[in-house]
Amino acid sequence: MHIKHIPLLQIQRDLHGLPRTMERFYEYLRTIFGGDVSEENDIPQLVPLIAMNPMGRTHVNDRLDQLLALGAEEIAADSVAEAQQRLAQGFADYPGEYQHGLVIMDDLGGAWSNRFVLETGRFAEVKLNKYTWFSSGIFVSDEPTVPRVRQNVLSGIYRMLYLDRHGAPKTLRQMMAQEGQIGVFAGIVPQLDPDDLDYSRTVLQPYLASDHYPTCMAAMLGDEAARTLGYQPLGLSAYAGIAVAIADLAQPNQ
């Protein structure tokens, strides 16, 4: 498996520098599809950009400027190389050539703005052999830092490989197994205190075998996400299911 990082942030910044008219949207489509926008062409050239908000406002411009100034593309390239080295043995059955790109995801305004809808993409089917792209999303609401960019890249690459190999998870247990492995690989530290982790384990236990999608999303993403998505809350902190999954895999004797 060989993954080449492709710088995409400046392309996104240039698109956001255009006036917010339909011409910007058409230029966005031309950019994604390599100039060929037609019903026959269903293979995007720049797959990660599907997740961006092409009509984003100035807050997106500002965040892109911060990411570029931080050197996010260079951080991402180093993180891609790290991921390749660490995954070489476990994913030796992926001998192809792939590309990787960073994409800004607008969770503060516009038609692409619901963060929790975007977060459900953690569990969506991927088709690596068809698109040959790895995507690492960066939310506009998240302050750019070197560790955050690195974690996003490592988790993005591992998640897509995991989903491609195992398929989209159906049960809460499967979702937790996926996100636990991804979080440990990326070095993500759960943000819940020990008492909240213990409480969350107790709440989650009866639902581990459930394949009821609203319940699984409420369990993984927490009450705020559940209410936003119109699902029944379970009495959980933000990202409780993910936090428990990572903590239990990192410290299996918990």
C-alpha positions as CSV (number, residue, x, y, z in Angstrom):
1,M,0.0,0.0,0.0
2,H,1.3,3.4,-1.0
3,I,-0.5,6.6,0.0
4,K,0.5,9.9,-1.5
5,H,-0.6,13.1,0.3
6,I,-2.1,15.6,-2.1
7,P,-2.3,19.3,-0.9
8,L,-5.9,20.4,-1.2
9,L,-6.3,23.2,1.4
10,Q,-5.1,26.0,-1.0
11,I,-7.6,24.7,-3.6
12,Q,-10.3,25.0,-1.0
13,R,-9.1,28.5,0.0
14,D,-9.1,29.6,-3.6
15,L,-12.7,28.4,-4.1
16,H,-13.7,30.3,-0.9
17,G,-12.1,33.4,-2.3
18,L,-14.6,33.6,-5.1
19,P,-17.8,35.5,-4.7
20,R,-20.6,33.5,-3.1
21,T,-22.6,33.1,-6.3
22,M,-23.6,30.1,-8.4
23,E,-20.4,30.5,-10.4
24,R,-18.5,29.5,-7.3
25,F,-20.6,26.4,-7.0
26,Y,-20.0,25.6,-10.6
27,E,-16.3,26.1,-10.2
28,Y,-16.4,23.8,-7.2
29,L,-18.0,21.1,-9.4
30,R,-15.5,21.6,-12.1
31,T,-12.7,21.3,-9.6
32,I,-14.0,18.1,-8.1
33,F,-14.6,16.4,-11.4
34,G,-11.5,17.7,-13.2
35,G,-13.5,20.0,-15.5
36,D,-15.8,17.2,-16.8
37,V,-19.2,17.8,-15.1
38,S,-21.7,15.4,-16.8
39,E,-24.1,12.6,-15.9
40,E,-21.6,10.1,-17.4
41,N,-18.8,11.2,-15.2
42,D,-19.5,9.9,-11.7
43,I,-15.9,9.5,-10.5
44,P,-14.7,12.6,-8.7
45,Q,-11.0,13.5,-9.3
46,L,-10.7,15.1,-5.8
47,V,-12.9,12.9,-3.6
48,P,-12.2,14.6,-0.2
49,L,-13.7,17.9,-1.4
50,I,-17.2,16.3,-1.5
51,A,-17.3,16.9,2.2
52,M,-16.6,20.7,2.0
53,N,-19.2,23.4,2.0
54,P,-18.6,25.1,-1.4
55,M,-20.7,28.1,-0.3
56,G,-19.0,28.6,3.0
57,R,-18.7,32.1,4.5
58,T,-15.7,34.0,5.7
59,H,-15.3,31.9,8.9
60,V,-14.2,29.1,6.6
61,N,-11.7,31.3,4.9
62,D,-10.2,32.3,8.3
63,R,-9.9,28.7,9.4
64,L,-8.3,27.7,6.1
65,D,-5.8,30.6,6.5
66,Q,-4.9,29.3,10.0
67,L,-4.4,25.7,8.7
68,L,-2.2,26.9,5.9
69,A,-0.1,29.1,8.3
70,L,0.2,26.1,10.7
71,G,1.7,24.0,8.0
72,A,-1.2,21.5,8.1
73,E,-0.3,20.1,4.7
74,E,3.3,19.3,5.9
75,I,1.9,17.8,9.1
76,A,-0.5,15.7,7.1
77,A,2.2,14.4,4.8
78,D,4.4,13.4,7.8
79,S,1.3,11.7,9.4
80,V,0.5,9.8,6.2
81,A,4.1,8.5,6.1
82,E,3.8,7.4,9.7
83,A,0.5,5.7,9.0
84,Q,1.9,3.8,6.1
85,Q,4.8,2.6,8.1
86,R,2.7,1.4,11.0
87,L,0.1,-0.2,8.9
88,A,2.3,-1.9,6.4
89,Q,2.2,-5.3,7.9
90,G,-1.4,-5.4,9.0
91,F,-2.8,-4.2,5.7
92,A,-0.3,-5.9,3.3
93,D,-3.3,-7.0,1.3
94,Y,-3.8,-3.4,0.1
95,P,-1.0,-3.2,-2.5
96,G,-2.4,-0.4,-4.6
97,E,-1.7,3.3,-5.0
98,Y,-3.8,5.7,-3.0
99,Q,-4.1,9.4,-2.4
100,H,-4.9,11.4,0.8
101,G,-6.3,14.8,1.3
102,L,-7.4,17.2,4.0
103,V,-10.8,18.7,3.8
104,I,-12.4,21.5,5.8
105,M,-15.9,20.7,7.1
106,D,-18.2,23.6,7.9
107,D,-20.1,22.8,11.0
108,L,-20.9,26.4,11.8
109,G,-23.0,27.6,8.9
110,G,-24.6,26.7,5.6
111,A,-26.2,23.6,4.2
112,W,-23.3,21.4,5.3
113,S,-23.4,22.7,8.9
114,N,-24.8,19.9,11.1
115,R,-21.7,18.4,12.8
116,F,-23.5,15.4,14.2
117,V,-24.8,14.4,10.8
118,L,-21.3,14.6,9.5
119,E,-20.1,12.6,12.5
120,T,-22.3,9.7,11.6
121,G,-20.0,9.3,8.6
122,R,-17.7,7.5,10.9
123,F,-19.8,4.4,10.3
124,A,-20.6,4.7,6.6
125,E,-19.5,2.3,3.8
126,V,-16.4,3.2,1.9
127,K,-15.1,2.0,-1.5
128,L,-11.4,2.4,-1.5
129,N,-10.9,0.3,-4.7
130,K,-13.3,2.6,-6.6
131,Y,-12.1,6.0,-5.4
132,T,-8.6,5.3,-4.2
133,W,-8.7,8.3,-1.8
134,F,-8.3,8.7,1.9
135,S,-10.0,11.8,3.4
136,S,-9.2,13.5,6.7
137,G,-11.8,16.0,7.8
138,I,-11.1,19.1,9.9
139,F,-14.1,20.8,11.5
140,V,-14.2,24.6,11.2
141,S,-15.2,24.8,14.9
142,D,-12.0,23.0,16.0
143,E,-8.9,25.1,16.8
144,P,-6.1,23.9,14.5
145,T,-3.2,22.4,16.3
146,V,-0.3,20.1,15.3
147,P,-1.6,17.1,17.4
148,R,-5.2,17.5,16.1
149,V,-4.1,17.5,12.5
150,R,-2.0,14.4,13.1
151,Q,-4.8,12.6,15.0
152,N,-7.3,13.4,12.3
153,V,-5.0,12.0,9.6
154,L,-4.1,8.9,11.5
155,S,-7.8,8.2,12.4
156,G,-9.0,9.0,8.9
157,I,-6.7,6.6,7.2
158,Y,-7.2,3.8,9.8
159,R,-11.0,4.2,9.7
160,M,-11.3,3.9,6.0
161,L,-9.1,0.8,5.9
162,Y,-11.1,-0.7,8.8
163,L,-14.4,0.0,7.1
164,D,-13.2,-1.3,3.7
165,R,-12.0,-4.5,5.3
166,H,-14.9,-5.1,7.8
167,G,-17.8,-3.3,6.2
168,A,-20.0,-0.7,7.9
169,P,-20.7,-1.7,11.6
170,K,-24.3,-2.6,12.5
171,T,-24.4,-3.1,16.2
172,L,-23.2,-0.9,19.0
173,R,-20.6,-3.4,19.9
174,Q,-19.2,-3.4,16.4
175,M,-19.2,0.4,16.3
176,M,-17.3,0.5,19.6
177,A,-14.8,-2.0,18.4
178,Q,-14.1,0.1,15.3
179,E,-13.8,3.4,17.1
180,G,-11.7,1.9,19.9
181,Q,-9.1,0.6,17.6
182,I,-9.0,3.8,15.6
183,G,-8.7,6.0,18.7
184,V,-5.8,4.0,20.1
185,F,-4.0,4.0,16.8
186,A,-4.4,7.8,16.5
187,G,-3.4,8.4,20.1
188,I,-6.7,10.0,21.1
189,V,-7.2,10.5,24.8
190,P,-10.9,10.2,26.0
191,Q,-12.1,13.4,27.5
192,L,-14.4,11.8,30.2
193,D,-13.3,11.5,33.8
194,P,-13.1,8.0,35.4
195,D,-16.5,8.3,37.1
196,D,-18.2,9.3,33.9
197,L,-16.5,6.5,32.1
198,D,-17.7,4.0,34.7
199,Y,-21.3,5.4,34.5
200,S,-21.3,5.4,30.7
201,R,-20.2,1.7,30.7
202,T,-23.2,0.8,32.8
203,V,-25.6,2.7,30.6
204,L,-24.1,1.2,27.4
205,Q,-24.0,-2.4,28.5
206,P,-27.7,-3.3,27.7
207,Y,-27.4,-1.9,24.2
208,L,-24.2,-3.6,23.0
209,A,-26.0,-6.1,20.8
210,S,-28.5,-3.5,19.5
211,D,-28.5,-2.7,15.8
212,H,-31.1,0.1,16.2
213,Y,-29.4,2.9,14.4
214,P,-30.8,5.8,16.5
215,T,-29.9,4.1,19.7
216,C,-26.4,3.3,18.5
217,M,-25.9,6.9,17.4
218,A,-27.1,8.2,20.8
219,A,-24.7,5.8,22.5
220,M,-21.7,6.7,20.5
221,L,-22.2,10.4,20.2
222,G,-24.0,11.3,23.4
223,D,-27.2,13.2,24.3
224,E,-26.6,16.5,22.5
225,A,-26.1,14.7,19.3
226,A,-29.2,12.5,19.9
227,R,-31.4,15.5,20.5
228,T,-30.0,17.3,17.4
229,L,-30.6,14.3,15.3
230,G,-34.1,13.6,16.7
231,Y,-33.2,10.5,18.6
232,Q,-33.9,9.5,22.2
233,P,-31.1,10.5,24.5
234,L,-29.6,7.8,26.8
235,G,-28.2,10.1,29.5
236,L,-24.7,10.2,28.2
237,S,-22.0,12.9,27.8
238,A,-20.7,13.9,24.5
239,Y,-19.0,11.0,22.5
240,A,-19.4,8.7,25.6
241,G,-19.5,5.5,23.5
242,I,-16.4,6.5,21.7
243,A,-14.6,7.5,24.9
244,V,-15.5,4.2,26.6
245,A,-14.4,2.2,23.5
246,I,-11.0,3.9,23.4
247,A,-10.4,3.7,27.2
248,D,-11.3,0.1,27.4
249,L,-9.0,-0.9,24.6
250,A,-6.2,1.2,25.9
251,Q,-6.6,-0.2,29.4
252,P,-8.4,-3.5,28.9
253,N,-8.5,-4.3,32.7
254,Q,-11.0,-1.5,33.3
